[in-house]
Amino acid sequence: MVRALAESLNLATVGVGLDVGLPKVADTLQRFGLPQPPLQVPAMLLGAVEVTPLEAAQLFNGLASGGFHNPLRAVRAVISADGKPLKAFPLEVSQVASPEAVYQLDRMLVEVMERGTGRGARAVLPAGLTVAGKSGTSSDFRDSWFAGFSGSHLAVVWVGYDSDEPTGFTGSAGALPVWAHIMAGLNT
């Protein structure tokens, strides 16, 4: 399974997902923060779920945090000019998956970066930086995705056109190089 995920061998991914069951996979996606229930079809197992980059970041945040859901926010608090707190927005953290299961998946996502579809990022990233991530490509090359994280940063990149025209890029050829440069800048 490690090789299948690392090299985007979709048949193996679908097989595991069907063994687990589409309803359970859909429930897990929602617990990790997917705002709407996904259509429970085998294509869902390959990422055929409409999400925004922010929603993808929310899903990967659960993986980066060891199975905890913490809604992403742009504002944590409102502070007055003299430094007094006016309004706080406390963290709402809940465990949504077993840390052991998430650790296993995270290790597979590290393999994606070391010997799979994400290995091209190594030329740009600082030596010794451990990263985990996954590429995504729509079947007609309209969308090129890469989502991943290090120990302290998470980024999601989507390359595509609002008009839905094909880009001609896979996730590794389009979004991955952008992601790698972002992560290199954050981790230097």
N, CA and C atoms as an extended XYZ file, in Angstrom:
564
Properties=species:S:1:pos:R:3:atomname:S:1:resname:S:1:resid:I:1 pbc="F F F"
N         0.819       -1.195        0.000 N   MET     1
C         0.000        0.000        0.000 CA  MET     1
C         0.865        1.262        0.000 C   MET     1
N         2.025        1.197        0.653 N   VAL     2
C         2.920        2.357        0.691 CA  VAL     2
C         3.325        2.732       -0.729 C   VAL     2
N         3.760        1.754       -1.502 N   ARG     3
C         4.172        2.010       -2.884 CA  ARG     3
C         2.997        2.539       -3.706 C   ARG     3
N         1.817        1.975       -3.503 N   ALA     4
C         0.640        2.402       -4.263 CA  ALA     4
C         0.325        3.869       -4.018 C   ALA     4
N         0.368        4.298       -2.767 N   LEU     5
C         0.091        5.699       -2.458 CA  LEU     5
C         1.217        6.594       -2.968 C   LEU     5
N         2.452        6.170       -2.761 N   ALA     6
C         3.606        6.976       -3.173 CA  ALA     6
C         3.619        7.216       -4.673 C   ALA     6
N         3.243        6.212       -5.439 N   GLU     7
C         3.315        6.301       -6.895 CA  GLU     7
C         1.960        6.564       -7.553 C   GLU     7
N         0.947        6.873       -6.744 N   SER     8
C        -0.411        7.144       -7.245 CA  SER     8
C        -0.961        5.992       -8.078 C   SER     8
N        -0.792        4.780       -7.573 N   LEU     9
C        -1.358        3.604       -8.232 CA  LEU     9
C        -2.810        3.490       -7.772 C   LEU     9
N        -3.706        4.058       -8.550 N   ASN    10
C        -5.075        4.276       -8.116 CA  ASN    10
C        -5.878        3.014       -7.847 C   ASN    10
N        -5.608        1.939       -8.558 N   LEU    11
C        -6.374        0.710       -8.373 CA  LEU    11
C        -6.248        0.183       -6.944 C   LEU    11
N        -5.051        0.234       -6.390 N   ALA    12
C        -4.845       -0.232       -5.013 CA  ALA    12
C        -5.583        0.655       -4.021 C   ALA    12
N        -5.554        1.961       -4.242 N   THR    13
C        -6.247        2.899       -3.358 CA  THR    13
C        -7.746        2.635       -3.368 C   THR    13
N        -8.305        2.437       -4.535 N   VAL    14
C        -9.734        2.143       -4.641 CA  VAL    14
C       -10.050        0.822       -3.949 C   VAL    14
N        -9.205       -0.179       -4.133 N   GLY    15
C        -9.437       -1.472       -3.488 CA  GLY    15
C        -9.495       -1.364       -1.974 C   GLY    15
N        -8.555       -0.644       -1.390 N   VAL    16
C        -8.551       -0.462        0.069 CA  VAL    16
C        -9.788        0.308        0.500 C   VAL    16
N       -10.113        1.361       -0.227 N   GLY    17
C       -11.289        2.163        0.116 CA  GLY    17
C       -12.579        1.372        0.041 C   GLY    17
N       -12.702        0.514       -0.959 N   LEU    18
C       -13.902       -0.318       -1.065 CA  LEU    18
C       -13.953       -1.349        0.053 C   LEU    18
N       -12.786       -1.868        0.451 N   ASP    19
C       -12.746       -2.800        1.586 CA  ASP    19
C       -13.194       -2.114        2.878 C   ASP    19
N       -12.753       -0.889        3.075 N   VAL    20
C       -13.141       -0.118        4.268 CA  VAL    20
C       -14.620        0.232        4.192 C   VAL    20
N       -15.077        0.601        2.999 N   GLY    21
C       -16.474        0.965        2.786 CA  GLY    21
C       -16.633        2.447        2.508 C   GLY    21
N       -17.383        2.754        1.458 N   LEU    22
C       -17.589        4.152        1.075 CA  LEU    22
C       -18.228        4.984        2.187 C   LEU    22
N       -19.240        4.458        2.907 N   PRO    23
C       -19.827        5.266        3.986 CA  PRO    23
C       -18.814        5.630        5.077 C   PRO    23
N       -17.932        4.701        5.423 N   LYS    24
C       -16.945        4.971        6.471 CA  LYS    24
C       -15.921        6.004        5.995 C   LYS    24
N       -15.503        5.909        4.740 N   VAL    25
C       -14.560        6.885        4.190 CA  VAL    25
C       -15.212        8.269        4.160 C   VAL    25
N       -16.465        8.341        3.711 N   ALA    26
C       -17.175        9.625        3.660 CA  ALA    26
C       -17.317       10.221        5.056 C   ALA    26
N       -17.632        9.390        6.035 N   ASP    27
C       -17.756        9.861        7.419 CA  ASP    27
C       -16.420       10.399        7.934 C   ASP    27
N       -15.347        9.704        7.617 N   THR    28
C       -14.020       10.149        8.056 CA  THR    28
C       -13.676       11.502        7.447 C   THR    28
N       -13.968       11.681        6.166 N   LEU    29
C       -13.710       12.970        5.514 CA  LEU    29
C       -14.471       14.093        6.212 C   LEU    29
N       -15.703       13.823        6.589 N   GLN    30
C       -16.485       14.859        7.267 CA  GLN    30
C       -15.954       15.134        8.670 C   GLN    30
N       -15.514       14.105        9.372 N   ARG    31
C       -14.944       14.328       10.702 CA  ARG    31
C       -13.662       15.157       10.612 C   ARG    31
N       -12.926       15.003        9.528 N   PHE    32
C       -11.696       15.776        9.328 CA  PHE    32
C       -11.981       17.202        8.860 C   PHE    32
N       -13.234       17.502        8.527 N   GLY    33
C       -13.579       18.880        8.209 CA  GLY    33
C       -14.212       19.134        6.858 C   GLY    33
N       -14.479       18.096        6.068 N   LEU    34
C       -15.166       18.320        4.797 CA  LEU    34
C       -16.550       18.886        5.106 C   LEU    34
N       -16.888       20.056        4.568 N   PRO    35
C       -18.124       20.715        4.993 CA  PRO    35
C       -19.417       20.076        4.488 C   PRO    35
N       -19.367       19.364        3.383 N   GLN    36
C       -20.576       18.747        2.844 CA  GLN    36
C       -20.333       17.256        2.644 C   GLN    36
N       -21.378       16.441        2.775 N   PRO    37
C       -21.175       15.003        2.560 CA  PRO    37
C       -20.761       14.728        1.110 C   PRO    37
N       -19.704       13.947        0.907 N   PRO    38
C       -19.298       13.633       -0.468 CA  PRO    38
C       -20.222       12.589       -1.081 C   PRO    38
N       -20.312       12.614       -2.389 N   LEU    39
C       -21.051       11.594       -3.116 CA  LEU    39
C       -20.309       10.273       -2.932 C   LEU    39
N       -20.988        9.262       -2.431 N   GLN    40
C       -20.331        7.997       -2.096 CA  GLN    40
C       -20.239        7.094       -3.324 C   GLN    40
N       -19.247        7.383       -4.137 N   VAL    41
C       -18.945        6.600       -5.336 CA  VAL    41
C       -17.454        6.276       -5.305 C   VAL    41
N       -17.018        5.220       -5.994 N   PRO    42
C       -15.592        4.864       -5.955 CA  PRO    42
C       -14.647        6.006       -6.328 C   PRO    42
N       -15.056        6.900       -7.208 N   ALA    43
C       -14.191        8.024       -7.590 CA  ALA    43
C       -13.849        8.906       -6.395 C   ALA    43
N       -14.695        8.898       -5.367 N   MET    44
C       -14.416        9.658       -4.144 CA  MET    44
C       -13.090        9.210       -3.538 C   MET    44
N       -12.762        7.940       -3.685 N   LEU    45
C       -11.547        7.381       -3.099 CA  LEU    45
C       -10.284        7.908       -3.770 C   LEU    45
N       -10.440        8.486       -4.941 N   LEU    46
C        -9.306        9.045       -5.678 CA  LEU    46
C        -9.282       10.564       -5.602 C   LEU    46
N       -10.133       11.127       -4.759 N   GLY    47
C       -10.132       12.574       -4.594 CA  GLY    47
C       -11.126       13.308       -5.462 C   GLY    47
N       -12.052       12.590       -6.089 N   ALA    48
C       -13.058       13.245       -6.929 CA  ALA    48
C       -14.153       13.843       -6.043 C   ALA    48
N       -13.718       14.760       -5.193 N   VAL    49
C       -14.603       15.473       -4.278 CA  VAL    49
C       -14.283       16.949       -4.467 C   VAL    49
N       -15.300       17.756       -4.751 N   GLU    50
C       -15.048       19.181       -4.959 CA  GLU    50
C       -14.711       19.846       -3.635 C   GLU    50
N       -13.497       20.398       -3.568 N   VAL    51
C       -13.061       21.134       -2.382 CA  VAL    51
C       -12.298       22.376       -2.826 C   VAL    51
N       -12.324       23.374       -1.976 N   THR    52
C       -11.502       24.559       -2.189 CA  THR    52
C       -10.121       24.283       -1.599 C   THR    52
N        -9.126       25.076       -1.943 N   PRO    53
C        -7.821       24.896       -1.293 CA  PRO    53
C        -7.903       25.014        0.234 C   PRO    53
N        -8.748       25.905        0.744 N   LEU    54
C        -8.895       26.030        2.198 CA  LEU    54
C        -9.485       24.759        2.803 C   LEU    54
N       -10.463       24.157        2.126 N   GLU    55
C       -11.046       22.904        2.619 CA  GLU    55
C       -10.027       21.771        2.571 C   GLU    55
N        -9.210       21.736        1.520 N   ALA    56
C        -8.148       20.724        1.454 CA  ALA    56
C        -7.153       20.934        2.589 C   ALA    56
N        -6.833       22.190        2.886 N   ALA    57
C        -5.928       22.483        4.005 CA  ALA    57
C        -6.530       22.003        5.321 C   ALA    57
N        -7.841       22.163        5.482 N   GLN    58
C        -8.500       21.694        6.701 CA  GLN    58
C        -8.367       20.181        6.833 C   GLN    58
N        -8.561       19.460        5.739 N   LEU    59
C        -8.439       17.998        5.770 CA  LEU    59
C        -7.009       17.579        6.113 C   LEU    59
N        -6.033       18.208        5.470 N   PHE    60
C        -4.633       17.858        5.737 CA  PHE    60
C        -4.188       18.311        7.123 C   PHE    60
N        -4.821       19.340        7.659 N   ASN    61
C        -4.512       19.770        9.019 CA  ASN    61
C        -4.779       18.635       10.012 C   ASN    61
N        -5.825       17.866        9.765 N   GLY    62
C        -6.114       16.717       10.632 CA  GLY    62
C        -5.034       15.657       10.569 C   GLY    62
N        -4.428       15.494        9.401 N   LEU    63
C        -3.321       14.541        9.271 CA  LEU    63
C        -2.062       15.089        9.924 C   LEU    63
N        -1.800       16.374        9.714 N   ALA    64
C        -0.591       16.993       10.270 CA  ALA    64
C        -0.632       17.067       11.790 C   ALA    64
N        -1.834       17.077       12.360 N   SER    65
C        -1.971       17.212       13.817 CA  SER    65
C        -2.215       15.879       14.517 C   SER    65
N        -1.985       14.777       13.823 N   GLY    66
C        -2.109       13.471       14.462 CA  GLY    66
C        -3.530       12.991       14.666 C   GLY    66
N        -4.471       13.484       13.866 N   GLY    67
C        -5.847       13.016       13.954 CA  GLY    67
C        -6.771       13.927       14.733 C   GLY    67
N        -6.355       15.162       14.939 N   PHE    68
C        -7.190       16.126       15.652 CA  PHE    68
C        -7.778       17.131       14.671 C   PHE    68
N        -9.044       17.460       14.867 N   HIS    69
C        -9.717       18.473       14.051 CA  HIS    69
C        -9.704       19.784       14.814 C   HIS    69
N        -9.234       20.815       14.152 N   ASN    70
C        -9.174       22.153       14.717 CA  ASN    70
C        -9.535       23.102       13.580 C   ASN    70
N       -10.743       23.663       13.573 N   PRO    71
C       -11.145       24.516       12.450 CA  PRO    71
C       -10.125       25.624       12.182 C   PRO    71
N        -9.706       25.734       10.930 N   LEU    72
C        -8.753       26.772       10.542 CA  LEU    72
C        -9.423       28.137       10.647 C   LEU    72
N        -8.672       29.098       11.131 N   ARG    73
C        -9.192       30.454       11.297 CA  ARG    73
C        -8.133       31.460       10.884 C   ARG    73
N        -8.600       32.562       10.346 N   ALA    74
C        -7.689       33.651       10.012 CA  ALA    74
C        -7.494       34.586       11.205 C   ALA    74
N        -8.450       34.610       12.130 N   VAL    75
C        -8.394       35.511       13.283 CA  VAL    75
C        -8.539       34.694       14.559 C   VAL    75
N        -7.587       34.836       15.467 N   ARG    76
C        -7.662       34.163       16.770 CA  ARG    76
C        -8.239       35.063       17.849 C   ARG    76
N        -8.011       36.381       17.696 N   ALA    77
C        -8.506       37.325       18.696 CA  ALA    77
C        -8.534       38.724       18.102 C   ALA    77
N        -9.364       39.567       18.702 N   VAL    78
C        -9.406       40.984       18.357 CA  VAL    78
C        -8.836       41.729       19.558 C   VAL    78
N        -7.814       42.535       19.303 N   ILE    79
C        -7.097       43.241       20.361 CA  ILE    79
C        -7.247       44.747       20.127 C   ILE    79
N        -7.486       45.500       21.193 N   SER    80
C        -7.598       46.962       21.078 CA  SER    80
C        -6.222       47.569       20.812 C   SER    80
N        -6.213       48.845       20.464 N   ALA    81
C        -4.959       49.541       20.166 CA  ALA    81
C        -4.007       49.540       21.352 C   ALA    81
N        -4.552       49.488       22.564 N   ASP    82
C        -3.686       49.473       23.750 CA  ASP    82
C        -3.380       48.057       24.240 C   ASP    82
N        -3.702       47.050       23.405 N   GLY    83
C        -3.314       45.677       23.711 CA  GLY    83
C        -4.289       44.869       24.540 C   GLY    83
N        -5.469       45.406       24.808 N   LYS    84
C        -6.458       44.672       25.605 CA  LYS    84
C        -7.303       43.782       24.700 C   LYS    84
N        -7.531       42.533       25.122 N   PRO    85
C        -8.369       41.644       24.312 CA  PRO    85
C        -9.828       42.108       24.298 C   PRO    85
N       -10.381       42.232       23.104 N   LEU    86
C       -11.782       42.619       22.943 CA  LEU    86
C       -12.664       41.408       22.677 C   LEU    86
N       -12.156       40.476       21.910 N   LYS    87
C       -12.918       39.273       21.571 CA  LYS    87
C       -11.930       38.155       21.280 C   LYS    87
N       -12.175       37.019       21.880 N   ALA    88
C       -11.318       35.849       21.639 CA  ALA    88
C       -12.124       34.785       20.911 C   ALA    88
N       -11.446       34.043       20.086 N   PHE    89
C       -12.044       32.933       19.366 CA  PHE    89
C       -11.265       31.681       19.751 C   PHE    89
N       -11.689       31.010       20.809 N   PRO    90
C       -10.901       29.887       21.327 CA  PRO    90
C       -10.826       28.720       20.339 C   PRO    90
N        -9.758       27.957       20.488 N   LEU    91
C        -9.591       26.761       19.669 CA  LEU    91
C       -10.662       25.742       20.029 C   LEU    91
N       -11.138       25.050       19.026 N   GLU    92
C       -12.117       23.984       19.218 CA  GLU    92
C       -11.484       22.700       18.687 C   GLU    92
N       -10.771       22.012       19.531 N   VAL    93
C       -10.019       20.831       19.116 CA  VAL    93
C       -10.777       19.573       19.513 C   VAL    93
N       -10.886       18.636       18.562 N   SER    94
C       -11.488       17.338       18.870 CA  SER    94
C       -10.716       16.251       18.136 C   SER    94
N       -10.587       15.100       18.781 N   GLN    95
C        -9.905       13.974       18.144 CA  GLN    95
C       -10.889       13.291       17.210 C   GLN    95
N       -10.495       13.139       15.942 N   VAL    96
C       -11.395       12.571       14.939 CA  VAL    96
C       -10.893       11.252       14.364 C   VAL    96
N        -9.670       10.879       14.691 N   ALA    97
C        -9.103        9.613       14.207 CA  ALA    97
C        -8.026        9.169       15.182 C   ALA    97
N        -7.761        7.880       15.183 N   SER    98
C        -6.747        7.364       16.105 CA  SER    98
C        -5.364        7.863       15.692 C   SER    98
N        -4.573        8.323       16.660 N   PRO    99
C        -3.223        8.789       16.336 CA  PRO    99
C        -2.388        7.715       15.644 C   PRO    99
N        -2.603        6.454       15.995 N   GLU   100
C        -1.836        5.359       15.379 CA  GLU   100
C        -2.155        5.233       13.892 C   GLU   100
N        -3.436        5.307       13.545 N   ALA   101
C        -3.830        5.203       12.135 CA  ALA   101
C        -3.314        6.400       11.341 C   ALA   101
N        -3.417        7.586       11.921 N   VAL   102
C        -2.942        8.790       11.239 CA  VAL   102
C        -1.426        8.739       11.077 C   VAL   102
N        -0.726        8.233       12.074 N   TYR   103
C         0.732        8.099       11.974 CA  TYR   103
C         1.101        7.209       10.782 C   TYR   103
N         0.395        6.095       10.621 N   GLN   104
C         0.683        5.196        9.501 CA  GLN   104
C         0.453        5.898        8.163 C   GLN   104
N        -0.647        6.635        8.058 N   LEU   105
C        -0.918        7.355        6.818 CA  LEU   105
C         0.124        8.448        6.590 C   LEU   105
N         0.476        9.166        7.646 N   ASP   106
C         1.502       10.206        7.517 CA  ASP   106
C         2.828        9.622        7.044 C   ASP   106
N         3.199        8.459        7.538 N   ARG   107
C         4.442        7.811        7.089 CA  ARG   107
C         4.365        7.491        5.599 C   ARG   107
N         3.185        7.075        5.138 N   MET   108
C         3.018        6.819        3.705 CA  MET   108
C         3.159        8.118        2.912 C   MET   108
N         2.637        9.215        3.460 N   LEU   109
C         2.755       10.506        2.778 CA  LEU   109
C         4.196       11.009        2.768 C   LEU   109
N         4.986       10.631        3.757 N   VAL   110
C         6.428       10.929        3.736 CA  VAL   110
C         7.083       10.145        2.595 C   VAL   110
N         6.662        8.900        2.404 N   GLU   111
C         7.196        8.085        1.297 CA  GLU   111
C         6.858        8.698       -0.062 C   GLU   111
N         5.679        9.333       -0.165 N   VAL   112
C         5.330       10.043       -1.401 CA  VAL   112
C         6.428       11.049       -1.736 C   VAL   112
N         6.922       11.730       -0.701 N   MET   113
C         7.933       12.772       -0.891 CA  MET   113
C         9.334       12.200       -1.102 C   MET   113
N         9.600       11.050       -0.538 N   GLU   114
C        10.947       10.486       -0.632 CA  GLU   114
C        11.164        9.644       -1.877 C   GLU   114
N        10.120        8.932       -2.326 N   ARG   115
C        10.338        8.063       -3.490 CA  ARG   115
C         9.155        8.000       -4.435 C   ARG   115
N         8.156        8.827       -4.207 N   GLY   116
C         6.962        8.805       -5.042 CA  GLY   116
C         6.802       10.061       -5.878 C   GLY   116
N         5.558       10.437       -6.096 N   THR   117
C         5.252       11.555       -6.989 CA  THR   117
C         5.718       12.907       -6.460 C   THR   117
N         6.081       12.999       -5.183 N   GLY   118
C         6.552       14.255       -4.614 CA  GLY   118
C         8.060       14.386       -4.529 C   GLY   118
N         8.792       13.383       -5.009 N   ARG   119
C        10.250       13.377       -4.829 CA  ARG   119
C        10.946       14.547       -5.518 C   ARG   119
N        10.336       15.127       -6.533 N   GLY   120
C        10.934       16.269       -7.223 CA  GLY   120
C        11.104       17.489       -6.328 C   GLY   120
N        10.350       17.550       -5.239 N   ALA   121
C        10.457       18.690       -4.313 CA  ALA   121
C        11.789       18.695       -3.576 C   ALA   121
N        12.443       17.547       -3.475 N   ARG   122
C        13.703       17.443       -2.723 CA  ARG   122
C        14.775       18.393       -3.250 C   ARG   122
N        14.742       18.694       -4.537 N   ALA   123
C        15.751       19.586       -5.122 CA  ALA   123
C        15.626       21.013       -4.596 C   ALA   123
N        14.470       21.368       -4.078 N   VAL   124
C        14.196       22.733       -3.631 CA  VAL   124
C        14.174       22.845       -2.108 C   VAL   124
N        13.729       21.797       -1.437 N   LEU   125
C        13.552       21.847        0.019 CA  LEU   125
C        14.884       21.792        0.760 C   LEU   125
N        14.949       22.398        1.951 N   PRO   126
C        16.174       22.316        2.755 CA  PRO   126
C        16.526       20.861        3.080 C   PRO   126
N        17.803       20.544        3.054 N   ALA   127
C        18.259       19.183        3.376 CA  ALA   127
C        17.814       18.821        4.784 C   ALA   127
N        17.348       17.603        4.935 N   GLY   128
C        16.958       17.111        6.249 CA  GLY   128
C        15.544       17.450        6.665 C   GLY   128
N        14.830       18.276        5.900 N   LEU   129
C        13.455       18.630        6.244 CA  LEU   129
C        12.536       17.460        5.907 C   LEU   129
N        11.818       16.964        6.887 N   THR   130
C        10.849       15.890        6.655 CA  THR   130
C         9.523       16.517        6.269 C   THR   130
N         9.008       16.105        5.135 N   VAL   131
C         7.716       16.594        4.659 CA  VAL   131
C         6.861       15.408        4.247 C   VAL   131
N         5.562       15.614        4.304 N   ALA   132
C         4.590       14.611        3.885 CA  ALA   132
C         3.627       15.297        2.939 C   ALA   132
N         3.179       14.608        1.902 N   GLY   133
C         2.269       15.262        0.975 CA  GLY   133
C         1.704       14.313       -0.054 C   GLY   133
N         0.805       14.856       -0.863 N   LYS   134
C         0.165       14.056       -1.900 CA  LYS   134
C        -0.209       14.951       -3.068 C   LYS   134
N         0.045       14.438       -4.261 N   SER   135
C        -0.344       15.135       -5.486 CA  SER   135
C        -1.756       14.720       -5.874 C   SER   135
N        -2.354       15.523       -6.719 N   GLY   136
C        -3.669       15.200       -7.254 CA  GLY   136
C        -3.801       15.769       -8.649 C   GLY   136
N        -4.406       14.984       -9.531 N   THR   137
C        -4.593       15.393      -10.919 CA  THR   137
C        -5.981       14.974      -11.358 C   THR   137
N        -6.764       15.898      -11.921 N   SER   138
C        -8.062       15.492      -12.453 CA  SER   138
C        -7.839       14.695      -13.735 C   SER   138
N        -8.804       13.861      -14.075 N   SER   139
C        -8.625       12.932      -15.193 CA  SER   139
C        -8.416       13.647      -16.523 C   SER   139
N        -8.881       14.856      -16.652 N   ASP   140
C        -8.697       15.580      -17.905 CA  ASP   140
C        -7.682       16.720      -17.772 C   ASP   140
N        -6.866       16.664      -16.719 N   PHE   141
C        -5.790       17.638      -16.476 CA  PHE   141
C        -6.299       19.074      -16.293 C   PHE   141
N        -7.537       19.220      -15.800 N   ARG   142
C        -8.047       20.561      -15.503 CA  ARG   142
C        -7.467       21.077      -14.194 C   ARG   142
N        -7.194       20.163      -13.274 N   ASP   143
C        -6.746       20.548      -11.939 CA  ASP   143
C        -5.441       19.856      -11.587 C   ASP   143
N        -4.521       20.629      -11.068 N   SER   144
C        -3.240       20.128      -10.569 CA  SER   144
C        -3.157       20.548       -9.105 C   SER   144
N        -3.064       19.557       -8.211 N   TRP   145
C        -3.079       19.817       -6.767 CA  TRP   145
C        -1.815       19.289       -6.112 C   TRP   145
N        -1.413       19.956       -5.047 N   PHE   146
C        -0.455       19.367       -4.123 CA  PHE   146
C        -0.751       19.907       -2.738 C   PHE   146
N        -0.852       18.995       -1.784 N   ALA   147
C        -1.076       19.357       -0.382 CA  ALA   147
C        -0.049       18.619        0.448 C   ALA   147
N         0.528       19.316        1.416 N   GLY   148
C         1.511       18.656        2.260 CA  GLY   148
C         1.926       19.519        3.424 C   GLY   148
N         2.742       18.916        4.285 N   PHE   149
C         3.124       19.599        5.516 CA  PHE   149
C         4.490       19.151        5.999 C   PHE   149
N         5.098       20.029        6.789 N   SER   150
C         6.314       19.707        7.539 CA  SER   150
C         5.896       19.684        9.002 C   SER   150
N         6.850       19.692        9.908 N   GLY   151
C         6.503       19.688       11.323 CA  GLY   151
C         5.821       20.951       11.794 C   GLY   151
N         5.981       22.047       11.047 N   SER   152
C         5.420       23.313       11.516 CA  SER   152
C         4.626       24.098       10.472 C   SER   152
N         4.584       23.634        9.237 N   HIS   153
C         3.872       24.365        8.191 CA  HIS   153
C         3.068       23.404        7.323 C   HIS   153
N         1.953       23.915        6.818 N   LEU   154
C         1.094       23.165        5.913 CA  LEU   154
C         0.732       24.090        4.762 C   LEU   154
N         0.751       23.573        3.551 N   ALA   155
C         0.373       24.381        2.386 CA  ALA   155
C        -0.368       23.511        1.381 C   ALA   155
N        -1.284       24.140        0.673 N   VAL   156
C        -2.038       23.496       -0.404 CA  VAL   156
C        -1.928       24.393       -1.627 C   VAL   156
N        -1.641       23.786       -2.765 N   VAL   157
C        -1.549       24.542       -4.017 CA  VAL   157
C        -2.481       23.909       -5.036 C   VAL   157
N        -3.270       24.743       -5.682 N   TRP   158
C        -4.108       24.332       -6.803 CA  TRP   158
C        -3.683       25.143       -8.011 C   TRP   158
N        -3.443       24.468       -9.115 N   VAL   159
C        -3.139       25.128      -10.382 CA  VAL   159
C        -4.256       24.751      -11.339 C   VAL   159
N        -4.930       25.745      -11.859 N   GLY   160
C        -6.032       25.502      -12.783 CA  GLY   160
C        -6.593       26.812      -13.279 C   GLY   160
N        -7.588       26.705      -14.131 N   TYR   161
C        -8.261       27.878      -14.675 CA  TYR   161
C        -9.677       27.942      -14.128 C   TYR   161
N       -10.145       29.151      -13.834 N   ASP   162
C       -11.536       29.324      -13.418 CA  ASP   162
C       -12.495       28.876      -14.510 C   ASP   162
N       -12.055       28.949      -15.752 N   SER   163
C       -12.892       28.570      -16.895 CA  SER   163
C       -12.964       27.060      -17.095 C   SER   163
N       -12.258       26.294      -16.277 N   ASP   164
C       -12.257       24.825      -16.351 CA  ASP   164
C       -11.492       24.267      -17.550 C   ASP   164
N       -10.676       25.085      -18.179 N   GLU   165
C        -9.859       24.595      -19.292 CA  GLU   165
C        -8.776       23.667      -18.759 C   GLU   165
N        -8.354       22.695      -19.547 N   PRO   166
C        -7.243       21.845      -19.111 CA  PRO   166
C        -5.946       22.646      -18.987 C   PRO   166
N        -5.165       22.324      -17.977 N   THR   167
C        -3.850       22.950      -17.805 CA  THR   167
C        -2.765       22.119      -18.477 C   THR   167
N        -3.029       20.828      -18.617 N   GLY   168
C        -2.016       19.924      -19.135 CA  GLY   168
C        -1.034       19.461      -18.077 C   GLY   168
N        -1.225       19.891      -16.832 N   PHE   169
C        -0.305       19.549      -15.751 CA  PHE   169
C        -0.845       18.434      -14.868 C   PHE   169
N         0.048       17.560      -14.465 N   THR   170
C        -0.252       16.650      -13.363 CA  THR   170
C        -0.019       17.420      -12.066 C   THR   170
N        -0.394       16.819      -10.947 N   GLY   171
C        -0.113       17.448       -9.659 CA  GLY   171
C         1.376       17.633       -9.437 C   GLY   171
N         2.160       16.681       -9.902 N   SER   172
C         3.614       16.750       -9.718 CA  SER   172
C         4.276       17.780      -10.620 C   SER   172
N         3.716       18.004      -11.793 N   ALA   173
C         4.333       18.937      -12.738 CA  ALA   173
C         3.876       20.377      -12.532 C   ALA   173
N         2.658       20.580      -12.054 N   GLY   174
C         2.136       21.930      -11.895 CA  GLY   174
C         2.188       22.444      -10.468 C   GLY   174
N         1.448       21.804       -9.583 N   ALA   175
C         1.308       22.303       -8.209 CA  ALA   175
C         2.520       22.000       -7.327 C   ALA   175
N         3.151       20.845       -7.497 N   LEU   176
C         4.269       20.460       -6.628 CA  LEU   176
C         5.414       21.474       -6.639 C   LEU   176
N         5.893       21.939       -7.790 N   PRO   177
C         6.998       22.906       -7.750 CA  PRO   177
C         6.631       24.192       -6.992 C   PRO   177
N         5.407       24.658       -7.146 N   VAL   178
C         4.969       25.856       -6.419 CA  VAL   178
C         4.973       25.565       -4.922 C   VAL   178
N         4.400       24.424       -4.538 N   TRP   179
C         4.351       24.015       -3.129 CA  TRP   179
C         5.766       23.921       -2.550 C   TRP   179
N         6.666       23.312       -3.293 N   ALA   180
C         8.038       23.123       -2.801 CA  ALA   180
C         8.719       24.465       -2.547 C   ALA   180
N         8.521       25.428       -3.430 N   HIS   181
C         9.131       26.747       -3.227 CA  HIS   181
C         8.505       27.476       -2.033 C   HIS   181
N         7.211       27.330       -1.849 N   ILE   182
C         6.561       27.923       -0.666 CA  ILE   182
C         7.140       27.311        0.601 C   ILE   182
N         7.196       25.987        0.645 N   MET   183
C         7.684       25.302        1.846 CA  MET   183
C         9.166       25.600        2.091 C   MET   183
N         9.940       25.707        1.025 N   ALA   184
C        11.363       26.038        1.193 CA  ALA   184
C        11.507       27.419        1.825 C   ALA   184
N        10.696       28.361        1.383 N   GLY   185
C        10.749       29.703        1.953 CA  GLY   185
C        10.309       29.749        3.405 C   GLY   185
N         9.340       28.927        3.763 N   LEU   186
C         8.840       28.897        5.143 CA  LEU   186
C         9.792       28.186        6.094 C   LEU   186
N        10.585       27.271        5.568 N   ASN   187
C        11.413       26.414        6.420 CA  ASN   187
C        12.904       26.723        6.324 C   ASN   187
N        13.268       27.938        5.939 N   THR   188
C        14.692       28.295        5.892 CA  THR   188
C        15.037       29.262        6.999 C   THR   188
